[in-house]
Amino acid sequence: MMHPPTENCGPARRIAHLGWALCECAAGIEAGSMEKAGRCLSRAMGLAAAIGDGPLPRLAAPMAYCLARRLIRPLVPAVADALIDPSDHLDRRCVRAARRSFFKLSPFPKAAVAVANRVILEAMENEKNVHVIDFAGPAAQPCQWIQLLRDFHSRPEGAPHLRLTIVHDDGEFLAKASKSLADEADDLDVPFQLHCVAAQIEALDFNDMHAVLGLKSGEARAIVCTLQLHRLLAVADDGAAQRFNQTASAARLQQMAASTSCPPTPSIIIGGAAACEDDDAAYRSPATPLGFVSPPLTTPPFQQTPPALTAFLSAARAAASPKVVVLVEQEANHNGVSFRKRFAEALGYYAAVYDSLDAAATARRRPAAERAEVERAVVGEEIRGVLLREGTRRRERHDRLQQWALRMEVAGFRKVALSYDAMWQGNDVLGRCGAGGGCESREHAGCLLLCWRSCPLYSVSAWRPDRSGGSAYGIGCEYLPLSSAPPDPPASSYEGLMC
């Protein structure tokens, strides 16, 4: 196929051709057309160099790296196996610093923290013994729990006895967090206990949750899962995970999908590159510039819940019996088997992430080196997890809110609609973080979507075990015991999150 010349094209047109060339390379790799894929990759790298600096040219580097590794793998397996994987040699201290910078730069994790804390406070109203179990993993930051301590301290009925369990695989991080939290609890005179579990979520023994999490009788529990549950979706990619779940009727699941699916995301434009749909024509037509790939308009079929996630949700419901579960996940479809479609979805999603980081760094006058380290050690590592790994090694399997809602319903949880206070808190944090005005939140069916320029990047939802005795597949919606529209905004200040 002859490509139109780009030497005299403007930046917007070159960006469109860059996205087109990258997607063509992914399509060639999936089809086994390695010669064509190689030409497209070479063209993409030339375009990225010609465009210069900017969110999409910077994003092209890790995307092209993943394409190159996948291009080499079937051609010269011995060379591919010998190549050093940067993920295996990331310095943990550098990664820890980059994650702190990501929390400072990006407004979305701070907004998710604010919403989660508000949901916990509302669910634990008048409770005297509270146990918060945090499965935040690498996304964790101590200021979230410090703020929660302050919020409990300031509630009218006084602070409860608070136990916090943190599941995290970094022992040094846990030690530092323990000291910070103990000091804060002493200053506030809040009765506090900390239980640290040094492990990744997928390595836990879900058959013995009482011992693993140190559960005790007489405590009201809340579970927070921030960007972690998708790690339990890892399967062998042999087709079994893509089969329809036969344990529920097709009619019931379609009804649930209709009630929980997100509205179509509007097209977004970056540098003049308009969005296109995730179909074959979009990959092959240079006249349809690719900036973001919009989510499909139809609801994808419900996928069978993998055993690890089934075991976790079952244990969380039966053993922990929480009053509320807060779920924060990337709002993206990176769980499919098709590499071509996964790549196109990732290109659109991470273009928005890179653009938001670029705007935040500019607005907050942060050094370019700090933003570059976040892109390399945090977002770039996530991209490699999405595009380079396969089978059980692929842990970055992000899914959309509609799929998570279906899984939670099937596992016996009922949705808890986020209150006005919780949504206001998240929107307030987005507005105050200063990222060039592109941040927004969107309420959908009682859940919250955190968006960059109308593109959803993260979802926040709340759930509780269904104790009605009815079907596990019901679509009931329960509200937390607070007014849905108070005349004044919530009183608690989230200055502590503005790191």
N, C-alpha and C positions, 0 to 999 in steps of 0.2 A: 504494500500500500504506500502510495506517495504521500509524504507529509508536507503540508504547506510551510513555506519558509518562515522562520521566526526572527531573522536578523533585524528586520525593521519593525517588529511588533513592539507595542508598548508593554509595560510591566504587567498589566492585567491580563493581556493575551498570553504572555509568557507563563504566567502562573497557571492559566487554564491549560496550556499545553504540558506544563510540568505534571499537573495532576493526571492528565490523560495518559502521559507516557508511563507514569508509575503504575497506573491501573492496568495498562496494556501489558506491562511486564509481569504483573501478578497473574493476569489471565493466561499469558504464555506459559508460565511455570506450571499452573494447574493443568493446562492442556498438554504439557510435555513438549511444547515448541520452544526449546531452549535457545535456539539460534535467534528466533524472533524476540524472545524475552531479553537476551543479551543486548540486542540492538536498542530495544526500548529503554533498558537501564542506562546504557551509554548516553542516549539522547536526554534522559531525565537528568543525569548528572551534569551534562553540559548546560541545560536550561537553568538548573539551580545555581551554577557558577555565574551564569550571565545575569541572573536576577540580582545577585548580591545578598545582602543581609535582609532579614525579615522573617516573620513567623513560619511561613510555608517553606521557604528555602532551607531554614534551619531544621524543620521537621523532615525535609527530604533526606537528610543525612541518616538518621536512624532507620527510616523506612527503606532507603536504598541499601543500607547495610543488611537488613533482614532479607531483602530480595536477593542480594548477592550471595549470602550464605545458603539460601534455598536453591539458588541457581547452581552453585558448586556441588551441593550435596549429591544429586543423582549422577553428575558427570564424573566427579573424581571423589568418591567416598573417602578414600584414605586421606586426601588433603583436607576435606571438610572436617574429618574427625580430629586432625592434627591442629587445626586452627584454634587459637585461644579464644575462649568465650569470655568477653569482658565481665559478664555477670558473675563469673566464678572468682574474679579478682577485684571486686569492689571493696575498698577499705570501709569497714563498718563504721569507723568514726566519721569518715567523709559522708557516708550515706546518712548517718544520724544528723549531721549538720545540714545536709541538703533537705532532709525531711522537715527540720525546724524552719528552714528558709521557705519551703513550700507552704507551710502553715502560715508563715508571716505574709507571703506574697499573695497567695490565692485566697479570695474571699469565701470560697465555697466550703472548705473544711470548717472554718470558723462559724459559718451560718449553720451547717449541719450540727455542730456541737451545741450551738445556742438552742436549736429546735429540740435536740435530744434531751438536754438538761431540763428544758421547760416541760416536756412530756413526763419525765421522771418526777419532777416536783408535783405536777398535777396528779399523777397516779398515786403518789405517796402521801397525799394530804392526810394529816392526823395520824399517820403511822408512827409508832415509837421505835421500832426496830427495822431498819432498812438495810437491804443487801443489794448493792449494784454490781452486776457481773459484766465486765467490759471485755468483749472480744475484738477490740480495735486493732490489735496487732501492730504492724509498722505505722499505721496511720495515727497511732496514739500520741497525744501530747499532754504533759502534766497539767497545763493550764485549764484543760477541760474539767478535770476533777477538782482542782483548786477552786474554780468558779462554782462547781456544784456544792462544795463545802460552804462557800460564802452564801449561796442561795438558801441552803438548809438552815444556816445560822440566822438568816434574816427573816425566816418565815414566822408569822404571828404566833403560832402555837409552840415555837421553840424548835431547836434542832433535835432530830432523832439520834439514837445510837446508830452510827453509819458504819457498815462494813463494805469495803470495796475489794473486789477480786479483779485483778488485771491479768489477762492472758497475753503474754508477749515473749518472743524467743530471744530477746536481747537482755542478758543478765545485768550488764552495766547500766542500761537504760532503766531497768526495774529498780536498781539500787539508788540511782539519783532521784527517780520519781518518788521512791519511798521516803527519802529524807525530806524532799520538798513538801510532800503531803503531811508528814508527821509534824513538821515545823508549822505549817499553816493551821492544822487542827489544834495544836497547842495555843497558837496565837488567838484563835477564835473560841477556844474552850469548847470544842465540839467533841463528844465521845466518838472515837474513831479507831477502826482496826483495818489493817491492810493485809490482803492475802495475795501473794504473787505466784503465778503459775508460769514457769519458764518453758514455754512450748509453743509450737504453731498449732493453729486450730485443728488442722487435719491430723495431727499426731495425738490428739487427746483420746482417752478411753471413754467413749460415750456410754458404755455399759456401766460405768461407775462414776456418774456425774456427782453423786453426793460426796465421795472422797476427793475427787479431782478439784471441785470448786469449794469444798469446805462448807457444804450446806448445813444449816442448823434449823431446828424447828422454831416456830414462833417469829419468823422474820418475813417481812414483805419484800419480794424480790423484783428487780428490774434487770433486763438483759439488753445490752447495747451491742449490736454487730455492725461495725463500720468497715466497709470495703473488705470483708472477710468471707462471708458466706459463699461467694462465687468460687472460692478455692475448693469447696466441697463438691463442685460440679464435675471435677476431673474424672474422666472415664477413658476407656481404651479406644474410643472413636471407631468402634467396629460396627456401628449402625444400631446397636441395641438401645443406646441412649436416645436415638432419634425416633424410636417407635412410640406410637400413641399409648398413653397410659390406660391400660385396659381395666383398671380398678374403678374407674368412674365412667359414666355414660357419656357419649359424645355430645348429646343434647345438653346435659348439665354443664359440661366444660365450655361449650359454646356460649351458654348463657352467662357463665362467669366471665369469660373473655370479653363479652360485650359490655359488661358492667365495669371492668377494671382497665380496659385498654386505654392507652393515652391518645389524645387527639393528634392528628398529623402535625408534625413540626413544620413551621413555615420555612421556606427557602431562605438561606442566609447568603450574604455576599461579602467576600473579603477581597479587597484589591480588584474588584470588578468581576470576580469569578462567581457566577451564580450556581445555585445548587442543582443537582440532577437526581433522578430517581435511580434506585439500585436495580437496574436491569441491564441486559446485554447491550442495548443500544447506547446507554450512557457511557460504557467503556470504549466504544468503538467510533464515536462521532466527535471529532475535534471541534465541530461547530457547537457542541453542547459542553461549554467549559465546566470543569469540575472544581468547585471550591469546597462544598460540603455535600455529603451524600445523605439525603433525607431518609428517615426511616420509612419502611414500606407502609402503604396505606391499609393493608390487610393485616389481620391478627395472625401471627405465626401459629402453627399447630403446637399444642401443649406437649412438652417433652417429658418423658418419664423421669421422675426424680431419682438421681443416682443414690446408691445405698448409703454413702457417707452422709449426704445431706438428710436423707430419711432418718438415719440413726440420730443425727444431731437434733433435728426438730422433734423427734419422738422423745428424746431425753430431756430437751428443754421444756417440753409441754408436761411430761409426766413427773420427772424427777425435780426439776427446778420450780415448776408451777408458778411462773412469774405473773405479777399483776400486769406488766406491760413488757413488750419486746419492741425495741426501736431498731429499724433496719435502714442502713444507709448503703447504697450501692451506686456504681457507675451506671448511668442511663445510656447503655450502648448494647449493641447486638454483636458480641465478640465470641459467642459460644457455638457458632455453626461449624460444620465440617468443611464446607467449601472455603478454600483459601482465598480464592478470587473475591468472594463477597465479603469475607472477613477483612481482607485488606482494604477494600473500598470503604467499608464502614469505619475501620480504624483511621483511615486517612481523613475522613470527614470529622470524626470525633476529636482526634488529637490536633487537627488544625484549629478547632475551637479552643482546646486547652492551651495550645501554644499562643494563640492570639490573646487569650485572657491573661496569661502570664506576662506577655509583652506589655499589654496595657497597664497591668498592675505595677510592674517594675518601673514604667515611665511615670505613672501617676504618683507613686510613692518615692520616686527618685532613688531607687535602689541600684547598686552597681550592676553593670551588665554581666560581670563575672558570677555574681550570685544567682542571677536568673539562668545563666548558662549551666551552672552546676546543678540546679534543680532539673533542668531539661535533660541533663546527662544521666544523673544518678537516680532520679525518681521517675520522671515521665518516660525517659528513654528506656529504663529497665522494664517499665510496665509494657511498653511497646514491644520489646523483645519477648516478653512473656506471652503476649497475644499472638505474635506472628512467627516466632521461631520454634516454639515448643509444640509438640503434638502428643496425643494420647494422655496418659496419666501425668506426664511431666508438664502439661499445659494447665497451669493453675489460674492464670488470668482469663477467666471465662465469664466476662461481664454479660449481663442480660438486662432486658428492659423491665420496668415496673410491672407490666402486665403479666410477665412470666413469674416474677416473684410473688405477685398477689395470688396467682393460681396455685403455686406451690404451697404457700402459707395456708390457703383455704383447704387444700387437700390434706395437709398435715394436721388439721383440726384447730386452726387459729381463726379468730374473727378480727376484722379490721377495726381499729380505733381511730375515728376521724380526728385529725389534728385540730386543736382548739384555735380560736382567734389569736389568743396570746402566743401560742407556739409559732404560728405562721407570721404574726407581726414581728416576733423576735428575730426569726430568720431573715425576713425582709429588711429589718432595721440594720442588722449586721452587714448585709450585702450593700446597703446604701451608704454605710459609714466607712467601708473599707477603701473606697476610692480607687476604682479600676477603670476610670474613663467613662463611667455611665453605662457600660454594657451589661452589667449584672441585673438580673431580675429573677423573681420567683413566680411560680405558676401553680396555683392550687388545682388538683385534679382528684376528684372522688375521695376527698378527705386526706389526700397525700400531698406532698410538696415536691415540685420539680425545681431544682436550682439551675438556672439557664445563663448562658452567655450569648447575647444578641439573639435571643429567642431559640437558641439551640440547647435543649436539655442536656446537662452534663452529669447530674447526680439526682437521685430520688431519695426522699426521706418518708418513711411510712411507719406506723405504729400498729401493734397487734397484741392480742391477748388470747389465752386458751379459750376455746369454745366450751363452756360448761353448761350449755343449754340442754344437752342430752339429745339434740337433734342430729341431723346429718352432718358429717364432717365437711360436706361440700357446700354448706349454706353461704350466703353472701350477705349476712347481716352486718350492720355497722353500728358500733357502740361509741358513745361520746364520753370523753373524760368529764368528771364532775365539776366543770367550770362553765361560766357563761360563755356562749359562743360569740358574743359581740359586746364586750365591756366598753363603757364610754371612754375609758382612758387606757393608754398603753400599759403593758406590764411594768412593774416598778423596778425589777432587778436590772442592774447595770452590767453590761458585758464589756466594760473597758478592759478587764483582765484578759480578754481574748484578743484584743488588738495588739498582738505582740509586736 
